[in-house]
Amino acid sequence: MEEGKSHIIVFSGDIGNSNDLILPNLQKCEKADTLYVESTYGDRNHGAIEETIAKFKKIVLDTLSQHGTVLIPSFAAERTQEILCILRDMHESGELPKCKVFLDSPMVTKATEVYKSFSSNLNIRCQKNVKFDGTVFNFEGLNFGIYSNANGV
């Protein structure tokens, strides 16, 4: 690097997809001389979010219609909240049959509380949820696990 010349270094833990389920879409980086990113999914292209949500809904509804149990292991904060967002939308639209949903993870429950605490940074839909009922992701049938003290997350 030449003395007196600027060098733009960009670091991102997650560039992510533009899906706007919870957080506003990321601001695009227009220029970088050096780029450092994580690459969990760096070897594949993601399908359209609408297609992914449609597949998810179909699996949930097909399973419930056969009196099955849906178990969704989610080991990541934000991914769990995205699932809760989809389930809340399904509940509010009447797509989700009456059922119980359990979130049983102390870490993810605390992360969910953080989302509520900083709801002004979330997308418009999540902010409307907070204005409507004081919660970001809650819906009838959602239960927080035995480790949780979260009410109205």
C-alpha positions in Angstrom: 0.0 0.0 0.0 1.4 3.4 -1.0 1.9 6.0 1.7 -0.9 8.6 1.7 -3.3 6.4 -0.2 -6.4 5.0 1.4 -7.1 1.3 1.6 -10.6 0.1 2.3 -10.8 -3.0 4.5 -14.2 -4.6 5.0 -14.9 -7.3 7.6 -18.2 -9.1 8.0 -19.1 -12.0 10.2 -22.0 -12.7 7.9 -23.0 -11.1 4.7 -26.2 -13.1 4.7 -29.1 -13.2 2.3 -31.4 -10.4 1.5 -34.6 -11.8 3.1 -35.8 -9.0 5.4 -37.6 -11.5 7.6 -36.5 -9.8 10.8 -33.7 -7.4 10.1 -33.6 -4.8 7.3 -31.6 -6.0 4.3 -27.9 -5.4 4.7 -26.3 -2.3 3.2 -24.3 -3.3 0.2 -20.6 -2.8 0.2 -19.8 -1.0 -3.1 -16.0 -1.1 -2.9 -13.3 -2.9 -0.9 -9.6 -3.4 -1.4 -9.5 -6.2 1.1 -12.5 -8.2 2.2 -12.7 -10.6 5.1 -16.0 -12.7 5.5 -17.2 -15.9 7.0 -18.0 -18.5 4.4 -20.4 -21.1 5.9 -22.4 -21.2 2.8 -19.7 -19.9 0.4 -19.9 -23.0 -1.7 -23.6 -22.7 -2.8 -26.2 -20.3 -4.0 -29.4 -19.9 -1.9 -32.8 -20.2 -3.5 -35.3 -17.5 -3.3 -36.6 -16.8 0.3 -40.2 -17.1 -0.9 -39.5 -20.6 -2.2 -37.8 -21.6 1.1 -40.7 -20.3 3.2 -43.2 -22.1 1.0 -41.3 -25.4 1.5 -41.1 -24.9 5.2 -44.8 -24.1 5.5 -45.7 -27.2 3.5 -43.6 -29.5 5.7 -45.1 -28.0 8.8 -48.7 -28.2 7.5 -48.3 -31.7 6.0 -46.9 -33.0 9.3 -49.5 -31.4 11.5 -52.3 -32.6 9.2 -51.1 -36.2 9.8 -51.1 -35.5 13.6 -47.3 -35.6 13.5 -44.8 -33.7 15.6 -42.6 -31.1 14.0 -39.1 -30.9 15.6 -36.9 -28.1 14.3 -33.4 -28.2 15.7 -32.0 -24.7 15.3 -28.6 -24.0 16.7 -28.4 -20.3 15.7 -29.7 -17.1 17.0 -31.5 -15.2 14.2 -32.4 -18.5 12.4 -34.7 -19.4 15.3 -36.2 -15.9 15.3 -36.8 -16.2 11.6 -38.7 -19.4 12.2 -40.7 -17.8 14.9 -41.5 -14.9 12.5 -42.8 -17.3 9.9 -44.9 -19.3 12.4 -46.4 -16.0 13.8 -47.3 -15.0 10.3 -48.9 -18.4 9.7 -50.8 -18.1 12.9 -52.0 -14.6 12.1 -53.1 -15.5 8.6 -55.0 -18.6 9.9 -52.6 -21.0 8.0 -51.3 -22.6 11.2 -53.7 -25.0 12.9 -54.1 -24.7 16.6 -51.0 -26.3 18.0 -48.3 -25.9 20.7 -44.9 -24.6 19.8 -42.1 -24.9 22.2 -38.9 -22.9 22.2 -36.6 -24.7 24.7 -33.2 -23.1 24.6 -31.9 -20.8 27.3 -29.5 -19.1 24.9 -32.0 -18.6 22.1 -34.7 -17.4 24.5 -32.3 -14.7 25.8 -31.4 -13.8 22.3 -35.2 -13.5 21.6 -35.4 -11.1 24.5 -32.6 -9.0 23.0 -34.6 -8.7 19.7 -37.5 -7.3 21.6 -35.3 -4.9 23.5 -33.9 -3.5 20.2 -37.1 -3.9 18.2 -36.6 -0.4 16.7 -33.7 -1.9 14.7 -35.9 -4.6 13.2 -37.8 -4.5 10.0 -41.2 -2.7 9.8 -43.2 -5.9 10.2 -41.5 -6.8 13.5 -41.9 -3.2 14.7 -45.7 -3.4 13.9 -45.9 -6.6 15.9 -44.5 -4.8 18.9 -46.9 -1.9 18.5 -49.8 -4.4 18.1 -49.2 -6.6 21.1 -45.9 -5.7 22.7 -44.1 -8.7 21.4 -42.0 -9.4 18.3 -42.6 -13.1 17.8 -45.3 -14.3 20.2 -48.5 -16.0 19.1 -51.1 -18.1 20.7 -49.6 -21.6 21.4 -45.9 -20.4 21.6 -44.4 -21.6 24.9 -40.9 -20.9 26.1 -39.1 -23.8 27.7 -38.5 -24.6 31.3 -35.3 -22.5 31.3 -37.0 -19.4 30.2 -38.3 -16.5 32.3 -39.4 -14.8 29.1 -43.0 -13.6 29.0 -44.1 -11.6 26.0 -40.9 -11.9 24.1 
